[in-house]
């Protein structure tokens, strides 16, 4: 590392979703039930998009 370069911790954020079919009495209950289910990683990775507005970098001392 030369004197002009600095070390940064960078977090790149992504958005994606998983689709579930839920039996529930209303939309709120369906959402709560779905949040407790296992993530379908194949579906999540297939629809992931970069969320550039949320990306951050912090200088590491």
HELIX and SHEET records of a PDB file:
HELIX    1   1 UNK A   27  UNK A   35  1                                   9    
HELIX    2   2 UNK A   41  UNK A   46  1                                   6    
HELIX    3   3 UNK A   52  UNK A   54  5                                   3    
SHEET    1   A 2 UNK A   8  UNK A  11  0                                        
SHEET    2   A 2 UNK A  56  UNK A  59 -1                                        
SHEET    1   B 2 UNK A  14  UNK A  15  0                                        
SHEET    2   B 2 UNK A  49  UNK A  50 -1                                        
END                                                                             
